């Protein structure tokens, strides 16, 4: 477990490590993948080093965070080598150096050959030799104790952990700097990911009171083993004036998630329905040609939901990480994952902002090298930790980037582990809210001590890939979520309403699942699903997005297998959350959400999502015109994503002083029969929408896109041959 390889804990059938993981900094600049570097973070760094240290001292034993099994078959016995004979260890290292054991150069030289292939630098060799001699000659020391210390230090070096060339310049390595806190008020975003593809129809479903027809269809589609009886749901009402139009006046929340229904009814929670990853608005007829994502793949769709960057314009960074990129220029921010690295917290690689991985248990981080040493224990331990820092001193330009990454993370983690342990030792929180949320609650309470203006937290609960026995399995998982969310909210409110008002929690999954069951009592991978958001300032008691009006193919958002095609993009939800977090300029919003232009006005602003919100969506709220433009192309083709952006930019440029948004809705390719000069070509019809914040400009918009100069510029920019028809207005009405 210390190395991210827990027994039976493999995240999928492929690997313990994310094969696409790229660390921040030089690795991302070089686009160099390093899967195992996913555990080079505050939590795993300390755990893995302590595990190695315990291997030398205790042998193979799980006690004290070591490597190996618990021995004794359930009996209460002593651990590892505590009896001096490794009686309770599954194995141990019996290496004994050749030659004179009082000679530090002899012993360290042999270790350097075995553990680093003699790549260790002269300065690091000298430091380890000195430590060996000190412990060999110490009271209570000797050859065994000295060998253990030499092994501990050797496995701390960059030469041991990497195969790069390591070129040290022996200057002390500085800690990665953090920005000082300013006067901005505190806010926190918490992203809870339900990994595996949570079955959304089990979380939120039509309720027969006020939705009998759709409920009957829901029962039929789900089958007798999956549908929820009215007694298995908590009824919530749809507020028509503030929710998006829904096919039901009431829905049901799974009874094992009653806390969500209570939070919704109290006005602090929003359900987003049929939401998910989109590159643009699509339906059953065009999603295959307009979507390049690896739909229905757990890790690909998790990456899409974490990054919210459909065309990877921001170098594999995450949506929460990019928020801290922007805000970190002026205030103190922190990115904290619970238990493991989560990519939604990773920002711009050139900025090198760190993600702290904190354990859900205890003081968040283990004490680095916590074993007793010969002589005065604490002073000896401090001297040893100081030597570890010297072994990871600065490197020069000829040194490898893997070694540089190891040493910087080690030095930072050594310092920060002590900080976190001191902070968290004074704040125990409330264990009734579950270990992960309790740790987040403790860290929020310590916000002043930690000196931060903005926190972004991420945690994950797995097990939602319910292909088998879904109803009982999902009920157990929902029960694990329900009370912790309730107690987390109550605890924040008890700390003061201002703190609850400063927190927004979003619960998502990488995709939804099919409406219809499979043959094993479960459901299979889908696409669109339901999310939940809560917070003190959330304008709750509403269902946003568009729940399918029916579950048959008469709804263009339903596939033949019962998967939903999202009507609402992840960008739509994150837009208003980003504004609430303090990012308001259009330039910064486009940095955080690079693909936001592809959704026009189909977004939720801060004003729509939060009480007292002031952020709006520019160029929206006035006239909207839907237009068809028809082009001739010599080869069968559609506009690719870049060409769609270029086309819409031409539309925006043509409007002059009228600020508009443009988004391509659909494309239709057909042959050109009956047209003399087009007999060898194809007709491409582009359906697009133009929105403005102004009213009374619809005629001007239509005139601009019908202009010969606009059409000629568009043809040239997109490498099209000729305009077949002028722009045709499909609809022209206020939004």
C-alpha positions in Angstrom: 0.0 0.0 0.0 2.9 2.4 0.7 3.8 2.2 -3.0 0.2 2.5 -4.4 0.0 -1.3 -4.9 -2.6 -2.3 -2.3 -3.6 -6.0 -2.4 -6.9 -6.2 -4.3 -6.7 -2.4 -4.7 -5.7 -2.2 -8.3 -7.9 0.6 -9.8 -8.5 -1.3 -13.0 -7.3 -4.3 -15.0 -4.4 -2.5 -16.6 -2.1 -1.1 -13.9 -1.7 0.2 -10.4 -0.5 3.5 -11.9 -2.2 5.8 -14.4 -0.4 5.1 -17.7 -1.0 8.7 -18.8 0.3 10.4 -15.7 2.7 13.3 -16.3 4.1 15.2 -13.3 4.0 19.0 -13.1 7.0 21.0 -14.2 9.7 19.8 -16.6 8.0 16.5 -17.3 4.8 18.2 -18.6 6.9 20.7 -20.5 8.6 17.8 -22.2 5.3 15.8 -22.4 7.1 12.9 -20.7 4.8 10.4 -19.1 6.0 8.8 -15.8 3.2 6.6 -14.4 5.0 5.7 -11.1 5.7 9.4 -10.4 2.0 9.5 -9.6 3.0 8.6 -6.0 5.6 11.3 -5.7 3.5 13.5 -3.5 3.4 14.4 0.1 1.4 11.4 1.3 3.0 8.6 -0.6 6.5 10.1 -0.3 6.5 9.8 3.5 4.7 6.4 3.5 7.0 4.8 0.9 10.2 6.0 2.6 9.0 4.8 6.0 8.1 1.4 4.5 11.6 1.0 3.2 13.1 2.1 6.5 10.9 -0.5 8.3 12.1 -3.2 5.9 15.6 -2.8 7.1 14.6 -2.6 10.8 11.6 -5.0 11.0 11.9 -7.3 8.0 8.8 -8.1 6.0 6.0 -7.0 8.3 3.0 -4.7 7.8 3.4 -3.3 11.3 4.3 0.4 11.5 3.5 0.9 7.8 6.0 -1.6 6.7 6.1 -4.0 3.7 4.6 -7.5 4.2 1.7 -9.3 5.8 0.4 -9.1 9.3 1.7 -12.3 11.0 0.0 -14.3 13.7 -3.3 -15.3 12.0 -5.4 -12.9 14.0 -3.6 -13.4 17.3 -2.3 -10.3 19.1 1.4 -10.6 18.9 4.4 -8.4 18.6 5.4 -7.1 15.2 8.4 -7.7 13.0 11.8 -7.7 14.7 10.7 -6.4 18.0 12.0 -9.6 19.6 15.3 -9.2 17.9 15.0 -12.5 16.0 12.5 -11.5 13.2 10.1 -14.1 14.7 7.0 -12.3 13.5 8.4 -11.2 10.1 7.5 -13.0 6.9 11.1 -12.5 5.8 14.1 -10.2 6.3 17.2 -8.9 4.7 20.3 -10.8 5.8 22.8 -8.9 3.8 26.2 -8.7 5.5 29.0 -6.6 3.9 32.3 -8.3 3.1 35.6 -7.2 4.6 36.2 -4.8 7.5 32.8 -3.6 8.8 34.3 -0.8 10.8 35.4 0.8 7.5 32.7 3.1 6.4 34.2 3.4 2.9 34.2 -0.4 2.5 30.6 -0.9 3.6 29.1 2.2 1.9 31.0 1.3 -1.3 29.4 -2.1 -1.4 25.9 -0.6 -0.8 26.5 1.9 -3.5 27.3 -0.9 -6.0 24.2 -2.9 -5.0 21.7 -0.1 -4.7 22.8 2.5 -7.2 25.1 0.7 -9.6 27.9 2.9 -8.3 26.2 6.0 -9.7 26.1 7.8 -6.3 27.9 11.1 -6.3 31.1 11.6 -4.3 29.4 14.1 -2.0 26.5 11.8 -1.2 28.9 8.9 -0.7 30.8 11.0 1.8 27.7 12.0 3.7 26.5 8.4 4.1 30.0 7.3 5.2 30.0 9.9 7.9 26.6 8.8 9.2 27.8 5.2 9.2 30.9 6.0 11.2 28.9 8.1 13.7 26.4 5.3 14.4 29.0 2.6 14.4 30.9 4.4 17.2 27.8 5.6 19.1 26.8 4.2 22.5 24.4 1.4 21.7 25.4 1.4 18.0 27.7 -1.0 16.2 27.9 -2.6 12.8 24.2 -3.6 12.6 22.8 -0.2 13.6 25.3 1.5 11.3 24.4 -0.7 8.3 20.7 0.0 8.9 21.3 3.8 8.9 23.5 3.6 5.7 20.7 1.6 4.0 18.1 4.1 5.1 20.1 7.0 3.7 21.1 5.3 0.5 17.4 4.7 -0.3 16.7 8.4 0.2 19.0 9.5 -2.6 17.9 10.4 -6.1 20.5 7.9 -7.4 18.5 5.1 -5.8 15.1 6.2 -7.0 16.0 7.1 -10.6 18.3 5.8 -13.4 19.0 9.4 -14.5 22.4 11.0 -14.3 22.5 13.0 -11.0 24.7 16.0 -11.0 24.6 17.8 -7.6 26.0 21.2 -7.0 25.8 20.7 -3.2 23.9 23.9 -2.5 21.0 23.5 -0.1 17.7 22.9 -2.0 15.0 25.5 -1.3 11.4 24.7 -0.6 8.9 25.3 -3.3 7.6 28.8 -2.4 4.0 29.5 -1.6 2.2 32.8 -2.1 1.3 34.9 1.0 -2.4 35.2 1.9 -4.1 38.5 1.0 -7.4 40.1 2.2 -9.7 38.1 -0.1 -12.4 36.1 1.8 -12.0 32.4 2.1 -13.8 30.0 -0.3 -13.5 26.3 -0.9 -14.6 23.9 -3.7 -14.8 20.2 -2.9 -15.1 17.8 -5.8 -16.4 14.3 -4.8 -15.9 11.8 -7.6 -17.9 8.6 -7.6 -15.7 6.4 -9.7 -17.0 3.6 -11.9 -19.9 5.3 -13.5 -22.6 5.9 -11.0 -26.1 4.7 -12.0 -27.9 8.0 -12.2 -31.3 6.6 -12.6 -30.9 5.1 -9.2 -30.1 8.5 -7.6 -32.8 10.6 -9.3 -35.8 9.1 -11.0 -39.4 10.1 -12.0 -41.8 9.9 -9.1 -45.4 8.7 -9.8 -46.9 11.7 -8.0 -47.1 14.2 -10.8 -45.2 12.0 -13.3 -47.2 8.8 -13.7 -46.7 8.3 -17.4 -42.9 8.7 -17.3 -42.7 6.7 -14.1 -44.5 3.8 -15.9 -42.1 4.0 -18.7 -39.2 4.1 -16.2 -40.5 0.9 -14.6 -40.8 -0.8 -17.9 -37.3 0.2 -19.1 -35.6 -0.6 -15.8 -37.2 -3.9 -15.3 -38.5 -5.5 -12.1 -35.0 -5.9 -10.6 -33.9 -2.3 -10.9 -36.8 0.2 -10.7 -37.5 2.0 -7.4 -40.9 1.7 -5.8 -42.3 5.0 -4.4 -41.5 3.8 -0.9 -37.8 3.5 -1.9 -37.6 7.2 -2.9 -37.7 10.5 -1.2 -40.0 12.8 -3.2 -38.8 16.2 -4.2 -40.8 18.9 -6.1 -39.7 20.7 -9.2 -40.0 24.5 -8.8 -41.2 25.4 -12.3 -40.3 29.1 -12.1 -36.6 28.6 -11.2 -35.8 25.1 -12.5 -35.2 24.3 -16.1 -38.4 22.8 -17.7 -38.7 19.2 -16.8 -41.1 16.4 -17.9 -42.2 15.9 -14.2 -43.4 18.1 -11.4 -41.8 15.7 -8.9 -38.9 13.4 -8.9 -37.7 10.7 -6.4 -34.3 10.6 -4.7 -33.0 7.1 -3.6 -34.0 6.6 0.0 -30.4 5.8 0.9 -29.6 9.3 -0.2 -32.2 11.0 1.9 -29.7 13.7 3.0 -29.6 14.9 -0.6 -33.4 15.3 -0.7 -33.2 17.2 2.6 -30.5 19.5 1.4 -32.4 20.1 -1.8 -35.6 20.9 0.1 -33.8 23.2 2.4 -32.7 25.3 -0.6 -29.0 24.4 -0.4 -28.8 21.8 -3.2 -29.1 21.5 -6.9 -29.5 18.4 -9.1 -28.0 18.6 -12.6 -29.8 16.1 -14.9 -28.4 14.6 -18.1 -25.1 16.3 -17.7 -21.7 15.1 -18.9 -18.7 15.5 -21.1 -19.4 17.2 -24.5 -17.3 18.7 -27.2 -20.4 20.5 -28.5 -24.1 20.0 -28.3 -24.9 16.7 -30.1 -27.7 14.2 -30.4 -28.1 10.6 -31.6 -27.9 11.6 -35.2 -24.5 13.4 -35.1 -22.6 12.5 -32.0 -20.4 9.9 -33.7 -19.1 12.4 -36.3 -18.9 15.4 -33.8 -17.3 13.6 -30.8 -13.7 12.3 -30.7 -13.6 11.3 -27.0 -13.3 7.7 -26.0 -16.9 7.4 -24.8 -17.8 4.7 -22.2 -14.1 4.2 -21.1 -13.7 4.7 -17.4 -10.3 6.4 -17.4 -10.8 8.4 -20.5 -14.1 9.8 -19.4 -12.8 10.4 -15.8 -10.0 12.4 -17.4 -12.5 14.3 -19.5 -14.7 15.1 -16.5 -11.6 16.2 -14.4 -9.9 18.2 -17.1 -13.0 19.8 -18.7 -10.9 20.6 -21.7 -12.3 18.6 -24.7 -9.5 19.4 -27.1 -6.6 19.4 -24.6 -5.8 23.0 -25.2 -4.4 23.3 -21.6 -1.8 20.6 -21.6 -3.7 17.9 -19.6 -4.4 20.2 -16.7 -7.5 19.9 -14.5 -10.3 22.4 -14.1 -9.6 23.0 -10.4 -5.9 23.3 -11.0 -6.5 26.0 -13.7 -8.6 27.9 -11.2 -5.7 28.1 -8.8 -3.4 29.0 -11.7 -5.5 32.2 -12.1 -6.1 33.0 -8.5 -2.6 32.0 -7.3 -1.3 35.1 -9.0 -2.9 37.3 -6.3 -3.8 35.2 -3.3 -2.8 32.1 -1.4 -4.3 28.9 -2.8 -4.0 25.2 -1.9 -4.8 22.0 -3.9 -5.4 19.0 -1.7 -6.3 15.5 -2.7 -7.4 12.9 -0.1 -5.4 9.6 -0.2 -4.2 9.7 -3.8 -3.3 12.0 -6.7 -6.3 13.3 -8.6 -5.7 15.1 -11.9 -8.5 17.7 -11.6 -6.2 19.5 -9.2 -3.2 19.7 -11.5 -2.6 23.1 -13.1 -0.3 24.7 -15.7 2.9 22.6 -15.7 5.1 25.6 -16.1 3.9 27.1 -12.8 4.7 23.9 -10.8 1.9 24.4 -8.2 1.9 21.4 -5.9 -0.9 19.1 -5.1 -0.8 17.9 -1.5 -1.9 14.4 -0.9 -3.2 14.0 2.6 -4.3 10.7 4.2 -7.9 10.5 5.5 -6.6 9.2 8.8 -4.8 10.5 11.8 -2.7 13.6 11.3 -2.9 13.4 7.6 0.8 12.5 7.0 3.1 10.0 8.8 6.2 11.2 10.7 9.2 10.7 8.4 11.7 8.2 9.9 10.0 7.6 13.2 12.2 4.8 14.6 14.5 5.0 17.6 18.2 5.6 17.1 21.2 4.9 19.3 21.9 7.8 21.7 19.6 10.8 22.3 16.8 9.9 20.0 15.3 13.2 18.9 18.6 15.0 18.3 19.9 11.9 16.4 16.7 11.8 14.3 17.0 15.5 13.5 20.6 15.0 12.4 19.6 12.1 10.2 16.8 14.2 8.6 19.3 17.0 7.9 21.6 14.5 6.2 18.6 13.4 4.0 18.1 16.9 2.9 21.8 17.3 2.0 21.6 14.1 0.0 18.9 15.8 -2.1 20.7 19.1 -2.7 20.4 21.3 -5.8 21.3 19.8 -9.2 22.8 21.5 -12.2 21.5 21.6 -15.8 23.2 18.3 -16.7 21.1 16.4 -14.1 18.1 14.3 -15.2 14.6 15.6 -14.6 13.5 12.4 -12.8 16.1 12.9 -10.2 15.3 16.6 -9.9 11.6 15.7 -9.4 12.4 13.2 -6.7 14.7 15.5 -4.7 12.3 18.5 -4.8 9.3 16.4 -3.7 11.3 14.8 -1.0 12.6 18.1 0.5 9.1 19.7 0.3 7.4 16.6 1.7 9.8 16.4 4.7 9.0 20.0 5.6 5.3 19.9 4.9 4.7 16.5 6.7 5.8 18.2 9.9 3.6 21.2 9.3 0.5 19.2 8.6 1.1 16.9 11.6 1.4 20.0 13.9 -1.7 21.6 12.4 -3.9 18.5 12.5 -2.8 17.3 15.9 -4.9 20.2 17.4 -8.0 19.6 15.3 -9.8 16.2 15.3 -13.0 17.1 13.6 -16.1 14.9 13.6 -15.7 11.2 12.7 -19.4 10.8 12.0 -19.0 12.5 8.6 -16.7 9.8 7.3 -12.9 9.8 7.1 -12.4 11.7 3.8 -14.9 14.5 4.5 -13.8 14.7 8.1 -10.2 15.4 6.9 -11.5 18.1 4.6 -13.5 19.6 7.4 -10.5 19.6 9.7 -8.4 21.4 7.0 -11.1 23.9 6.4 -11.3 24.7 10.1 -7.5 25.2 10.0 -7.7 27.7 7.0 -6.3 30.6 9.1 -3.5 28.5 10.5 -2.7 27.2 7.0 -2.8 30.8 5.7 -4.9 30.3 2.6 -7.6 32.3 0.7 -8.8 29.5 -1.5 -8.9 25.7 -1.2 -9.7 23.2 -3.8 -10.2 19.6 -2.5 -10.7 16.4 -4.4 -11.7 12.9 -3.1 -13.0 9.8 -4.6 -15.2 6.8 -3.7 -14.9 3.8 -6.0 -17.1 0.7 -6.6 -19.7 2.2 -8.8 -19.1 0.0 -11.8 -22.2 -2.0 -11.0 -22.5 -4.5 -13.9 -23.9 -7.0 -11.4 -26.5 -7.0 -8.6 -26.8 -3.2 -8.9 -29.8 -2.5 -6.6 -28.3 -3.9 -3.4 -24.7 -3.0 -4.2 -25.6 0.6 -5.0 -27.8 0.9 -1.9 -24.8 0.1 0.2 -22.6 2.6 -1.6 -25.2 5.3 -1.3 -25.4 4.6 2.5 -21.7 5.3 2.7 -22.3 8.7 1.2 -25.5 9.8 2.8 -24.7 10.4 6.5 -21.2 11.9 5.8 -22.7 14.5 3.5 -25.4 15.3 6.1 -22.9 15.6 9.0 -20.4 17.5 6.9 -23.0 20.2 6.1 -24.2 20.3 9.7 -20.7 20.6 11.0 -19.9 23.6 8.7 -23.2 25.3 9.7 -22.4 24.8 13.4 -19.0 26.5 12.8 -21.0 29.6 11.6 -23.2 30.3 8.6 -20.4 32.3 7.0 -18.3 29.2 6.7 -21.1 27.1 5.2 -21.6 30.0 2.8 -18.0 29.8 1.8 -18.1 26.2 0.7 -19.4 24.5 -2.5 -19.4 20.7 -2.9 -19.9 19.0 -6.3 -20.6 15.3 -6.5 -20.1 13.8 -10.0 -19.2 10.6 -11.8 -17.3 10.0 -15.1 -20.5 8.9 -16.9 -24.0 7.6 -16.2 -25.3 4.2 -17.0 -27.8 2.7 -19.3 -31.5 3.0 -18.5 -32.0 -0.6 -19.4 -30.6 -3.5 -17.4 -28.2 -6.2 -18.5 -28.6 -9.9 -18.0 -26.7 -9.8 -14.7 -28.9 -7.5 -12.7 -26.8 -4.5 -13.4 -26.4 -1.7 -15.9 -23.7 -1.0 -18.5 -21.7 2.1 -19.3 -23.7 5.1 -20.5 -22.9 8.8 -21.0 -25.1 11.5 -19.5 -25.9 11.3 -15.8 -27.0 13.2 -12.8 -24.8 15.4 -10.5 -25.5 17.1 -7.2 -24.1 20.4 -5.9 -24.6 21.9 -2.4 -23.4 24.9 -0.5 -24.6 27.7 1.8 -24.8 30.2 -1.1 -26.1 27.7 -3.7 -29.4 28.8 -5.1 -30.9 25.3 -4.4 -34.2 23.5 -4.6 -33.9 23.2 -8.3 -33.2 20.7 -11.1 -31.2 22.1 -13.9 -30.5 20.5 -17.3 -33.0 18.5 -19.2 -34.2 15.1 -18.0 -35.4 13.0 -21.0 -39.1 13.4 -21.8 -39.2 9.7 -22.6 -36.7 6.8 -22.8 -37.5 5.7 -26.3 -35.8 6.6 -29.6 -38.4 9.4 -30.1 -36.1 11.4 -27.9 -33.0 12.3 -30.0 -30.9 12.3 -26.8 -31.5 8.5 -26.2 -29.3 5.9 -27.9 -30.7 2.5 -28.8 -29.1 0.8 -25.8 -30.6 3.2 -23.3 -27.6 5.5 -22.8 -28.4 9.3 -22.5 -26.6 11.8 -24.6 -26.0 14.8 -22.4 -28.0 17.9 -23.0 -25.9 19.9 -20.5 -22.1 20.1 -20.7 -19.7 20.0 -17.7 -18.7 23.5 -18.8 -22.2 24.7 -18.2 -22.0 23.8 -14.5 -18.4 24.8 -14.0 -18.9 28.3 -15.6 -20.9 29.7 -12.7 -18.8 27.9 -10.0 -15.7 29.4 -11.5 -17.3 32.9 -11.3 -18.3 32.3 -7.7 -14.8 31.3 -6.9 -13.6 34.8 -7.9 -12.7 34.4 -11.6 -14.7 36.9 -13.6 -12.9 38.2 -16.6 -13.8 36.6 -19.9 -10.1 35.9 -20.6 -9.6 34.1 -17.4 -12.9 32.1 -17.8 -11.7 31.0 -21.2 -8.5 29.9 -19.7 -10.2 27.8 -17.0 -12.8 26.5 -19.5 -11.1 26.4 -22.9 -14.1 24.9 -24.8 -16.7 27.1 -23.3 -17.3 29.0 -26.6 -18.7 25.8 -28.2 -21.8 26.0 -25.9 -22.8 29.6 -26.7 -25.3 30.7 -24.1 -26.1 27.2 -22.8 -24.2 27.8 -19.6 -25.1 28.6 -16.0 -23.8 31.8 -14.6 -23.0 32.7 -11.0 -26.2 34.6 -10.9 -28.2 31.5 -11.9 -26.4 29.1 -9.5 -25.7 31.2 -6.3 -27.5 33.6 -4.1 -26.1 37.1 -4.4 -24.2 36.0 -7.5 -23.2 38.8 -9.8 -21.5 37.0 -12.7 -23.4 36.7 -16.0 -22.8 35.3 -19.5 -21.6 38.0 -21.9 -23.4 38.4 -25.2 -26.5 36.5 -24.0 -30.0 37.5 -22.9 -31.0 39.5 -26.0 -31.8 38.4 -29.6 -30.9 34.9 -30.8 -30.9 34.0 -34.5 -30.5 30.4 -35.8 -29.1 30.4 -39.4 -28.3 27.8 -42.1 -25.4 28.5 -44.4 -24.9 26.2 -47.3 -21.5 25.6 -49.0 -20.2 23.5 -51.9 -17.3 21.2 -51.2 -15.5 19.0 -53.8 -14.8 16.2 -51.3 -17.2 14.8 -48.7 -16.3 16.5 -45.4 -17.5 18.3 -42.4 -16.0 21.2 -40.6 -13.6 20.0 -38.0 -13.5 21.5 -34.5 -10.9 24.1 -35.5 -12.8 25.1 -38.6 -16.0 25.5 -36.6 -14.2 27.9 -34.3 -12.8 29.8 -37.3 -16.2 30.0 -38.9 -17.7 31.4 -35.8 -14.9 33.9 -35.4 -15.8 35.1 -38.9 -19.3 35.5 -37.7 -18.3 37.5 -34.7 -15.9 39.7 -36.8 -18.7 40.5 -39.2 -21.0 41.9 -36.5 -18.9 45.0 -36.0 -19.9 46.8 -32.7 -22.6 44.2 -31.9 -21.2 41.7 -29.4 -22.3 38.2 -30.2 -21.7 34.6 -29.5 -21.7 32.0 -32.3 -21.9 28.2 -32.0 -22.2 25.6 -34.7 -25.2 23.4 -33.9 -25.3 20.8 -36.7 -23.8 19.9 -40.1 -25.4 18.0 -42.9 -23.6 16.6 -45.9 -25.5 15.7 -49.1 -24.9 15.2 -52.8 -25.8 17.9 -55.2 -28.2 16.3 -57.8 -29.9 18.5 -60.3 -27.5 21.4 -60.0 -25.5 21.7 -63.2 -22.2 23.1 -61.9 -22.3 20.9 -58.7 -22.7 17.5 -60.3 -19.3 16.4 -59.1 -19.5 17.8 -55.6 -21.3 17.9 -52.3 -23.4 20.3 -50.3 -22.4 21.1 -46.8 -25.2 22.8 -44.7 -24.0 24.4 -41.5 -26.7 25.1 -38.9 -25.4 27.7 -36.4 -26.8 30.0 -33.7 -25.9 33.7 -33.0 -26.7 35.2 -29.7 -26.4 38.8 -28.4 -27.0 40.6 -25.1 -28.8 43.3 -27.1 -32.4 43.3 -28.4 -33.6 44.6 -31.7 -30.4 43.5 -33.5 -31.8 40.3 -35.2 -32.2 42.0 -38.6 -28.6 43.3 -38.4 -27.3 39.9 -37.6 -29.1 38.3 -40.6 -27.9 41.1 -42.9 -24.3 40.6 -41.8 -24.1 36.9 -42.4 -25.9 37.3 -45.8 -23.4 39.8 -47.0 -21.3 38.8 -50.0 -18.0 39.9 -48.4 -18.7 37.8 -45.3 -19.5 34.8 -47.4 -16.3 35.3 -49.5 -14.2 35.6 -46.4 -15.7 32.5 -44.9 -15.1 30.5 -48.1 -11.4 31.5 -48.2 -10.8 30.9 -44.5 -12.4 27.4 -44.7 -11.0 26.4 -48.1 -14.5 25.9 -49.5 -15.1 26.3 -53.2 -18.4 28.3 -53.6 -21.5 29.4 -51.7 -24.5 27.6 -53.0 -27.1 29.5 -51.1 -27.3 32.7 -49.0 -27.8 32.4 -45.3 -31.3 31.2 -44.4 -32.9 32.2 -41.1 -34.3 29.2 -39.2 -35.5 31.2 -36.2 -35.2 34.8 -35.1 -36.6 35.6 -31.7 -35.5 36.9 -28.3 -33.8 34.3 -26.0 
